[in-house]
Structure formats: C-alpha cells, structure tokens
Amino acid sequence: MADKVTKKYEFILPLLFTYHFGAPVWRIRIDAAAGRLALEVRDADVLLAFFYTFDCQGHTLQQLSLPQALTWWQGLEDAHAGLVYLHGYADRQLGQHKGITALNAATDKIQWEAADLAFYGLSDEGIMAHPAAAPGEDFVLLNSATGQIIRKQITQQAAAAAAEKFSHSRYQACIYPILYREGEAYFTQVQAFVEAQLGQTPVSAIEYAEAGEMLVVSFYTPATDGKLDNYLAVFNFEGDLLLNTTLGSGLSGIGSDTFFIFKHKLYFIQNKDSLHVYALLL
C-alpha cells in the first residue's frame, strides 16, 4: 500500500502561471489564431469591469486600457487573430447588446468601433452582426480587422451556419470537457474511478476530458447546508495522480467548462478569481 501511494505522487504537473485578480472572472475567450486568451473580470463592489489579454506562449498577462467609468457597461464578446471584441448595452435591464469595440491586444489600442451594430459571431470571412435596434433585420458581414461592411442582406440562418462552421475549425487546438450528470452511465463509470483513486464520491455532475495520455476530471462532493465543493484532478492512463486541487467551496450549484485544454496546457479558474495554467506534457 505504501508503494502505491508513493507512485501516485511521483509525478506532479508543472505550474506555469498563476494570477489572482481580486474579483470574479466572468468570461474567458480563446483566441486560438493568436495563441491568446481574453478575460473579463467584474468587481461588483466598485461597479468596474476589467479586460485582460493573456499570451499563452510567454505566459504574460496585460490589462487592456479602457476608461474605467464606462467599463461596467461593457462585456467581452470574443477574441480572434489578436483582436478582442467588446460589447455595450442597448437595454441595461434586459442585457441587450449594442455596439462593437475591437481592441488590438498587441498595441492596447482601439482598432475600430461600430456603435449601432450588435456582434453575432465570427465566420471564416469576418464578423456577423446585425442592427442593434432591429435584431430581426438582415445581418451584415464586417471585415474583422477594420469593421467595414463587406456584405449585406444575410439571413439569420446563413449567419448562424457560418458561425457554427467556423467554430469547428478555429477551436481544433482546444479541448473542452464533456459534462456527465448524475444518473448517466458515463457519470457512474467516472464516479467509480474517482472513488477508487481518491476515496471521494462525486455527486451531481462530472466534467471529463482526455488529452494525450492524461485524464482530467472536475467533480463535486457534498458540503454543509446543501452546498457543493468542486475539485479538479489529473491522472495519467495508468491511474497515477498528477494534480489534485480545489476549484471552489460552498457552491450553490454546478458549473460548466470549469477547465479547458489549449495546446497541451491546462487552464482553470480557482475560487472564481485566480487563473492557473499547468503543462500537460511531462
């Protein structure tokens, strides 16, 4: 038994980067083309939002420069090819998006703005958008680098199809976990594996992904007052434990995409406000 425990902790994943933001991370978008992440951090205590770009190769984090008085009414839409796209709000109570601001992650400058359009999605030709005041009208195609309209009179069905098609190609280097809910067959199988390896019994839901010769599992266990604790564990195919950490404690429910893998690196947010990056290639 002692030999088995020693073997399970023989290999540890290298920690490449960790950063504590001091406020909850609301949204992360992967810019697979540029090898970057875009992050939205919101501090409800002071009604400020902050936007960051993270270089996944150099592991450097940069806050994007925006007038702070306005940032609470902006949000992160997407990121692609070195640009970070933000939205404003037409109706702040309903959360209806209005306006597109394209920020250049390398220069930290606004590259272009479209005040009266709403972002819909990215395609292989550019950005699909529609008039913010009339969502039912025909969509337009924007040049993603300049914001100029290059095609009009696009139906919503065509815009949706173009965005969906592009998402498959742009995220080829990304792995998001599969969610298994309690009662499903695969949940039971992974639950049994976690019980055997860690002595913990997952409940409610499990997120599972494979990368190379490693298994990554995010699972929940009961806490006090009906709450849940969320853990993340990484194993190799021999069942050796490489990483075991807490993602959050005293949670009121389950989450989704609690981690992702991009170019052989594991990314996750711990305690809602800390970004952690681990190498999956030993």
N, C-alpha and C positions, 0 to 999 in steps of 0.2 A: 504493500500500500504506500509506503514511504517513497519507493522508487517511482511509482505512478505520479504522485504529487510533484516530485522533483521534475519529472519530464514535462508535466503540464505547464510549468512556469519556466521552462528552459529558454523559450524564445519570447521576446517582447517586441511589439511593433514600435519602430522608431517614431517619436513625436517630432513632426517637422515645424509646426506652428501652433500657437495658441494666443488668443487675444480676448480680453474682457472688455466689452463695450460699455457696461454700466447701465444699459437699458435693453429692453427686449428686441431681438431680431425678428422682424415681422416677415421678411420675404428675402429669398435668395434666388437669383437667376444665373444660370451658367452661360457664359459666352464661350462656347466651345471653339469657335473660329479663332479667337484671340488668346485662348488659354487664360481666361479671367473669370472672376465671379463679380456680380453686382449684389450689394446688400442694402436693405432698408432697415434702419433702426429707429424706433419711435419711443420717445420719452414723454409719457402722458402727464407726468408731474409738472413739466415746464412747457408742454404743448409744442415740442420741437421734434422734427424728423431729421435724420442724418443719413446720407447716402455714401457708400464706400465702393471702391473697386479693389479687388484682390488679385495680384499677379500669381497665378498658380505655379509658375516655374520658379520665380525668385522668392516666393513667399513674403511679398511686401504688401502692406495694406495702406491705402491712401483715401482720406476723406475728400469727397468732391465738394468744391466751393459753390455754395448757393446762399442767397440772402436768407438768414435764419428765420426772419419774421414771416416768411412765406412757406417754409418747408412743411409745416404741419398740414397744409392743404395740397401737398404733392405726394405722389406714391410711385413706386417702382413698377414699370410695365414689363420691361425685358432688357436684354443686353445681347449685342451681336456685333462682331467684326470691330471691336474696340469702341463701340458707342453704347452708352447707357440711356435708355428711354424712360422718361418720367411722364406722369400724367397729373393734371389738375382735376378739379371737380366742378361740374356744372350745377349739381344739386348736392350740397354737402350732407343733407339729412338722408337722402336716398343713396348717396355714394356714386352717383352717375359721373363717369369720367368725361373730362373735357380738356383739350389741349395736349400737345405732344412737345416735349423738350428733349432734344438729343444732346447729350453731353459726351465730349471726347475724353475717354478715360486716360489717354496718354498726356494730353495737354491741359486737362482740367478746365476746359473752356466749353461754353455752349456753342455747338456747331450749327444748329438750326432750331427753329420753333414753328409750330403750326397751331395757332391759338384756337381755331374754330373746328378742328378735327378731333376725332377720338381714335385712339390706337385700337386695332382689332387683332392683328397678328402679323408675324413675319412669313414671307414666302421666299422662294429662291430668286425672285426678281426684285423684291423690295418690301415695303410695309403696306399692309392692307389697312385702310382707315375708312371712316365714314363721317358725315357731318354730325357734330356733337348735338346739335339742336334737332336733328331729324334722323334718328338711328335707322329708320325703315327705308331711307332713300338709298340709291345705288352707292356702292363702295368705290373707292379710288385706290390706285396703286401709287405709292410715293417712292422716289429714289431714296434709299435708306441713308445715303451719305449727305444729301442736300435738302431733302424734304420736298423737292419739286414733284408736282403731279405728272406722272408719265402715262397714265391710262385712266379713263373714266368709265362710268356705266358698267360696273362689275356687280353681279348679283351677290347676295349674301352667301348663297350656296357655293358659288365659284370661289369666293374669298375663303370660306371655311375649308373647302377641299384643298386649296393652295397652301393654307397654313398647316393643315394636318400633314400633307405630303412632305413639306419642308421640315417639320419637326422630327420626322423619322431619320432624315439624313443628317441634320445638324447635331443630333444627340447620339450619334453612333459610338462616341468615346465615353458616354455616360451610362452608368448603371443606377437605376432607382430600385428600391426594394419592392417586393411583392407583399401585399397585405393579406394575411390569413386571419380570419375571425374565428373566435371560439365556436366549436361545433363542426367546423370544416375538417375534412380528412387531413389535409396538409398541416393544419394547426396542431392536431393531435400528434402527428409524427415529429414535428419540430419541438413540441412541448416535451415529449418523451426524451428527446436528445438533450435538451437543456436540463431536465431533471437528472439525467444520468451523469452529465458532465459537471453541473454546478450545484445540484441539490436544491434548486429553486423551481417552483411550479408556476409557469406563466399562466395568466388569465386574460380574458377579454380579446386580445389580438396579439399577433406576432408579425413583424416585418422581417423578410428574409431575402438575402441576395448572395450570389456566388461570384467571386472574382478570382480568376486564375485558379490557385489551389487553396482558396480560403473561403470560409463561410462567415457571413456577417448576420447577426441576429439582434433585433431590437424587440424587447419583450417587457411585459408588465407583471407586477406582483401586487397583492393587496397591501394597502397601508391602512392607517387608522381613519375612522369616520367615513368609511366607504371610498376613500381616495385610492390612488394608484401610484406606485413607484415605477419608473421607466429605466431599464438597464440596456446596455449595449455590450455584446460580446463578440469576439472574433476568434475563430478556430481554423486550424488547417484541416485537411481532409483526413488526417489521422486522429482527429479529435483533441489535439493539443491546444490548450487555451493560450491565445496570444495577447488578448486585451479584454478586460472586464471593467466597465466603468458605469457610473450612474448618469443618465441623461437628465432626469428630473425627479423630484419627490413631491408627494402630496398633490398629485394631479387629479383634476375633476373628471377627466376622460382621456381617451386615446388620441394620438395624433396620426399623421400620415407623412411619409417621406421624412422620417426622423433622421435619416442619414442618406448620403449618396456617395457614389464612387466615380471619380473622374481621372482618367489616365493613371490608373494604378495607385490612386491616393484616396483615402477615406476621409470624408468631411462630415462633421456633425456639429450641432449647437448644443451646448451643455448649459443646463439651468436657464434656458431661454436667452442668455446674453453673452455666451462665450463661444467663439469659433475655434474648433480643434481640427487639425489636419495630421493624419498619420500615413506613413508609407506602407503600402501593401506588398511591396517587393522586398524580400529579405535577402 
